[in-house]
Amino acid sequence: MSPNHLSPPPLRMSFIIWGLAAAFYLFGFFQRVTPGVLTEELSTTFDLSRAALGNLSAFYFYFYAAMQIPVGLLVDRIGPRKILTAGCMLGGMGALMFGFAPTLGWAAVGRGLVGGSVAVAWVSMLMLVAQWFSPARFASMSGVSLAVGTMGAVLAGVPLRALSDLFGWRMVMGASGMIAVALGLLIWIYVRDMPSQRGYKNHVAKRPANEVTLPLLTALGHTLRFPAVWLIFWIPSGVCGAILTFTGLWGVPYLTTWHGLSVKEASLIITGMLIAFAAGSLFFGALSDKLKQRKLPYFIGAVLSISGFIILGIQPELPISLVSVLLWITAFGGGSMVLSFGYVKESVPHHLGATAVGIVNLGVMVGPLVQQPVLGAILDHYAAVENITGAYSKAGMTVCMLVLAVWVGSSIVSLMLSRETHAKPRFA
């Protein structure tokens, strides 16, 4: 049958293929924020200072960030199916290594392996969305994808705390690794890179067989020539990076230090932030597709996000009910970061799309990669100045909130300098 007479893939099939990739993304989000709930266990097991704990947590982000550009180039070159399968297998091995690490060095290697392997999930998933769903759904499905992934962070809140108390943190990490390996097998069996590989019509035209494939470094160089890539790269580093830094490591200590909450009570509020972040991604993705704009919805979200950090940095002694609401609003606004990927994909030629998405996803990781250890160093400094042992400085926590606000502010400047795409590709 001629390709022009083929029917589009059934929506059910599209969702199953997307869902398998989304499940791996959920696994990655779960692994990303586990140190925030396991601060006590990790500090005790490996005898860590605050700065050392921040560095251990950041190992995930070091390797995740390092993989983003190679992943984008490889997905453009060989497709998401093979990349996702390999990522699941290596991610499972890394989780097992981290869970049963006898020393800090082994734990760091395991966490780095997890970070480097799950780095493939987001870019690969978005490329599957681009192939298996109508282009008009891209931002909305990006929002749904981020929301699903964020549920992994929700699982790393109260549920992880309960399971760790029941079975021990090592067993929970080991079990998560086995799940990732099983998921890799399912992806290899069922997922295909495009509908035509299952006998259906592609939503996006296949690249011509005679089209010259650029060498990897040449493709990267071509992508980096677009100013929009640099500007959009920086936006989520603050808007999302600040949320990941707070929820992933320092949010629970902040709430227990300033407001005297138990770890479980603080974890509930952090879980609420993650749910709000997921809701924000759904809301801003749908709003952007409806308005056919990227900048305005993104700006609204960024302003909501920075407002919470500023208020809590200036007025930290607010009632816990108001603090909770402010944190949830901050996280809801942070969900607007999902617009980054459609925005940059529309700002470069189609054949550079995955590479551009990978570069921007690197920007997402730059935030926590830098902020987590920096905030740890700030807290160590204030603890030393105030001669505090085994606790956190309130003044140090306040400074950390203002540092996060400044970072989000720099993202807003970058957003204002970028060029609106009106939800349409600027290039053929």
C-alpha positions in Angstrom: 0.0 0.0 0.0 1.2 3.5 -0.8 2.4 5.6 2.2 -0.2 8.2 1.2 -3.0 5.6 1.7 -1.9 4.4 5.1 -3.9 5.3 8.2 -2.4 7.1 11.2 -1.6 4.8 14.1 -4.3 4.0 16.6 -4.2 6.4 19.6 -4.1 3.4 21.9 -0.9 2.2 20.3 0.6 5.6 20.4 -0.1 5.9 24.1 1.3 2.5 25.0 4.6 3.3 23.2 4.7 6.7 24.8 3.7 5.2 28.2 6.7 2.8 28.2 9.1 5.7 27.6 7.3 7.7 30.2 7.6 4.9 32.7 11.4 5.1 32.3 11.3 8.9 32.7 9.3 8.3 35.9 12.0 6.0 37.1 14.6 8.7 36.4 12.6 11.3 38.4 12.3 8.9 41.3 16.0 8.4 41.4 16.7 12.1 41.0 15.1 13.2 44.2 15.6 10.2 46.5 18.5 11.9 48.4 16.1 14.6 49.6 14.1 12.0 51.6 17.1 9.8 52.5 19.3 12.6 53.8 19.5 11.1 57.3 20.2 7.5 56.1 22.9 8.6 53.5 24.6 11.0 55.9 24.8 8.3 58.6 25.7 5.4 56.3 28.5 7.3 54.6 29.4 9.9 57.3 28.7 12.9 55.1 28.8 16.6 55.7 26.2 18.9 54.2 28.5 19.8 51.3 29.4 16.1 50.7 25.8 15.1 50.7 25.1 17.8 48.1 27.9 16.5 46.0 26.7 12.9 46.2 23.3 14.0 45.2 24.7 16.1 42.4 26.6 13.1 40.9 23.3 12.2 39.2 23.2 15.7 37.6 26.9 15.7 36.6 26.4 12.6 34.4 22.9 13.5 33.4 24.1 16.8 32.1 27.2 15.3 30.4 25.0 13.0 28.4 22.4 15.5 27.1 24.2 16.6 24.0 25.4 13.1 23.0 21.9 11.8 23.6 20.3 14.4 21.3 22.8 13.6 18.6 22.4 9.9 18.9 18.6 10.0 19.0 18.7 12.1 15.8 21.0 9.4 14.3 19.8 6.0 15.5 16.4 6.6 17.0 14.9 6.4 20.5 14.1 2.6 20.8 17.7 1.4 21.0 18.7 4.4 23.2 15.8 3.8 25.7 16.5 0.0 26.0 20.2 0.6 26.8 19.3 3.4 29.2 16.9 1.1 31.1 19.5 -1.7 31.5 22.3 0.6 32.6 19.9 2.6 34.9 18.9 -0.6 36.6 22.5 -1.6 37.2 23.3 1.9 38.6 20.4 1.7 41.0 21.5 -1.7 42.2 25.0 -0.4 42.7 23.9 2.6 44.6 21.5 0.6 46.8 24.2 -1.9 47.8 27.2 0.3 47.8 29.7 -0.6 50.6 31.5 2.8 50.4 30.8 6.4 49.3 32.9 5.9 46.2 30.7 3.0 45.0 27.5 5.0 45.9 28.8 8.0 43.8 29.6 5.7 40.8 26.1 4.1 41.1 24.4 7.4 41.2 26.4 8.7 38.3 25.5 5.6 36.3 21.9 6.2 37.0 22.1 9.9 36.0 23.9 9.1 32.8 21.5 6.4 31.8 18.2 8.1 32.6 19.4 11.1 30.7 18.2 9.4 27.5 14.5 9.2 28.7 13.3 12.8 28.2 14.7 13.4 24.7 13.8 10.0 23.5 10.3 10.3 24.8 9.7 13.7 23.1 11.0 12.3 19.8 8.4 9.4 20.2 5.7 12.0 20.9 6.8 13.9 17.8 6.5 10.7 15.7 3.5 9.0 17.2 1.2 12.0 17.9 -0.1 14.9 15.8 2.2 18.0 15.9 -0.7 20.1 17.3 -0.4 18.0 20.5 3.3 18.4 21.1 3.3 20.9 23.9 0.2 19.3 25.6 1.8 15.8 25.5 5.1 17.3 26.7 3.1 18.6 29.7 1.5 15.2 30.3 5.0 13.6 30.0 6.5 15.9 32.6 3.5 15.3 34.9 4.0 11.5 34.6 7.7 11.8 35.3 7.0 14.0 38.3 4.9 11.3 39.8 8.2 9.5 40.2 9.3 12.3 42.4 6.0 11.9 44.3 6.8 8.3 44.9 10.2 9.3 46.2 8.4 11.3 48.9 6.1 9.8 51.5 5.9 6.3 49.8 9.7 6.1 49.7 9.9 7.2 53.3 7.4 4.5 54.3 9.0 1.8 52.3 12.5 2.7 53.6 11.3 2.6 57.2 9.7 -0.8 56.5 12.4 -2.6 54.3 15.4 -0.3 54.5 16.6 2.2 51.9 19.0 -0.3 50.3 16.3 -2.9 49.5 14.1 -0.2 48.0 16.8 1.1 45.7 17.7 -2.5 44.6 14.0 -3.2 43.8 13.8 -0.1 41.7 16.8 -1.2 39.7 15.2 -4.6 38.9 12.0 -2.8 37.7 14.1 -0.7 35.3 15.7 -3.8 33.8 12.3 -5.3 33.2 11.1 -2.1 31.6 14.0 -2.2 29.2 12.9 -5.6 27.9 9.4 -4.3 27.3 10.6 -1.3 25.4 12.7 -3.4 23.1 9.8 -5.8 22.4 7.1 -3.2 21.8 8.4 0.3 21.0 9.2 1.4 17.4 10.7 4.7 16.4 8.0 5.7 14.0 4.5 4.5 12.9 5.7 3.3 9.5 7.7 0.6 11.2 4.3 -0.9 12.3 2.6 -0.3 9.0 0.9 3.1 9.8 1.2 6.6 8.3 3.9 8.8 9.9 2.8 12.1 11.4 6.2 13.5 10.4 7.7 12.9 7.0 10.7 10.6 6.9 14.0 12.1 6.0 14.8 11.5 2.4 17.1 8.5 1.8 19.5 10.6 -0.2 19.7 13.3 2.5 23.3 13.7 3.7 23.6 12.8 7.4 25.8 15.3 9.2 28.7 14.1 11.4 27.8 14.3 15.1 30.1 17.3 15.9 29.0 19.1 12.7 25.3 18.7 13.7 26.1 20.0 17.1 27.9 23.0 15.7 25.0 23.7 13.3 22.6 23.6 16.3 24.6 25.9 18.4 24.7 28.6 15.7 21.1 29.4 16.5 20.9 32.2 19.2 17.5 30.8 20.3 19.2 27.6 21.5 21.5 29.5 23.8 18.7 31.7 25.2 16.2 28.8 25.7 19.0 26.7 27.2 19.3 29.1 30.1 15.6 29.5 30.9 14.8 26.2 32.6 18.1 26.2 34.5 16.5 28.6 36.9 12.7 28.1 36.5 13.1 24.3 36.8 16.5 24.0 38.4 15.5 25.9 41.5 12.5 23.6 42.0 14.7 20.5 41.5 17.3 21.8 43.9 14.7 22.5 46.6 12.5 19.4 46.3 15.4 17.1 45.6 17.7 17.9 48.5 17.2 21.0 50.6 13.4 21.4 51.0 13.0 18.9 53.8 15.9 20.4 55.9 14.5 23.8 55.3 11.0 22.9 56.6 12.4 20.9 59.6 14.8 23.8 60.5 12.5 26.8 60.1 9.2 25.3 61.1 10.1 22.4 63.4 8.3 19.8 61.2 9.1 16.1 61.3 10.7 14.6 58.2 7.4 12.9 57.3 5.5 16.2 57.7 8.1 18.0 55.6 8.0 15.2 53.0 4.3 15.7 52.6 4.7 19.4 51.7 7.5 18.5 49.3 5.2 15.9 47.7 2.6 18.6 47.3 5.2 20.7 45.5 5.8 17.9 43.1 2.1 17.4 42.4 1.8 21.2 41.9 4.8 21.1 39.5 3.1 18.3 37.5 -0.2 20.2 37.5 1.7 23.3 36.2 3.2 21.4 33.4 -0.2 20.2 32.3 -1.7 23.7 32.6 1.0 25.6 30.8 1.4 23.0 28.1 -2.3 23.1 27.3 -2.4 27.0 27.6 0.5 27.4 25.3 -1.1 25.2 22.6 -4.4 27.0 23.0 -2.8 30.5 22.7 -0.3 29.4 20.1 2.3 31.2 22.1 5.4 30.1 24.2 6.7 33.3 25.8 3.6 34.6 27.6 2.7 31.4 29.4 6.3 30.8 30.2 6.6 34.3 31.7 3.6 33.9 33.8 5.0 30.6 35.2 8.4 32.1 35.9 7.0 35.1 37.7 4.9 32.8 40.0 8.0 30.7 40.7 10.3 33.6 41.6 7.7 35.2 43.7 7.6 32.3 46.2 11.3 32.2 46.7 11.6 36.0 47.2 8.8 36.1 49.8 10.2 33.2 51.7 13.6 34.7 51.5 12.5 38.0 52.9 9.8 36.7 55.3 10.8 33.2 56.4 8.8 33.2 59.7 5.4 32.9 58.1 2.7 30.4 59.3 3.4 27.0 57.9 0.0 26.9 56.1 1.0 30.0 54.2 4.5 28.7 53.5 3.0 25.5 52.1 0.8 27.5 49.7 3.7 29.7 48.6 5.8 26.6 47.9 3.0 25.0 45.9 2.5 28.1 43.9 6.2 28.3 43.3 6.3 24.7 42.0 3.2 25.2 39.9 4.9 28.1 38.1 8.0 26.0 37.7 5.9 23.5 35.6 6.0 26.1 32.8 9.5 24.8 32.0 7.9 22.1 29.9 7.4 24.8 27.2 11.2 24.9 26.7 11.3 21.8 24.5 8.6 22.7 22.0 10.0 26.3 22.0 13.5 25.2 21.0 12.3 22.4 18.6 10.4 25.1 16.7 13.4 27.4 16.7 15.7 25.1 14.7 15.4 23.0 11.5 13.6 19.7 11.9 16.7 17.5 11.5 18.4 19.2 14.5 15.3 18.9 16.7 16.5 16.2 19.1 20.0 17.8 19.4 18.4 21.1 20.4 16.1 19.4 22.9 19.1 17.6 24.4 21.0 20.9 24.8 18.0 22.5 26.5 17.6 19.5 28.8 21.2 20.1 29.7 20.1 23.5 30.8 17.5 22.0 33.1 20.3 20.0 34.8 22.7 23.0 35.1 20.5 24.4 37.8 20.6 21.6 40.4 24.1 20.5 39.3 25.5 23.9 40.5 22.9 24.8 43.1 22.8 21.7 45.2 26.5 21.7 46.2 26.6 25.5 46.3 23.7 25.7 48.7 25.4 22.9 50.7 28.5 25.0 51.0 26.5 28.0 52.1 24.8 26.0 54.8 28.2 24.6 56.0 29.6 28.1 56.1 26.7 29.5 58.2 26.9 26.4 60.5 30.6 27.0 61.1 30.1 30.8 61.7 27.3 30.1 64.2 29.1 27.1 65.7 26.2 24.8 64.9 26.7 21.0 65.0 24.3 18.4 63.6 21.7 21.0 62.6 21.1 23.7 59.9 21.4 27.5 60.2 18.2 29.4 59.8 20.1 32.4 58.4 21.9 30.0 55.9 18.5 28.6 54.8 17.2 32.1 54.2 20.2 33.0 52.0 19.7 29.9 50.0 16.1 30.9 49.1 17.4 34.3 47.9 20.1 32.6 45.8 17.4 30.4 44.1 15.4 33.6 43.4 18.3 35.3 41.7 18.8 32.3 39.5 15.2 32.3 38.4 15.5 36.0 37.8 18.3 35.4 35.3 16.1 32.9 33.5 13.4 35.5 33.1 15.9 37.9 31.5 16.8 35.1 29.0 13.2 34.4 28.3 12.5 38.1 27.5 15.4 38.2 25.0 14.1 35.1 23.1 11.9 35.2 20.0 8.3 34.0 20.0 7.6 31.1 17.6 3.8 31.2 17.8 3.9 27.4 18.2 5.0 26.9 14.5 8.4 25.8 13.1 10.5 28.7 12.0 12.3 26.5 9.5 11.4 23.8 7.1 
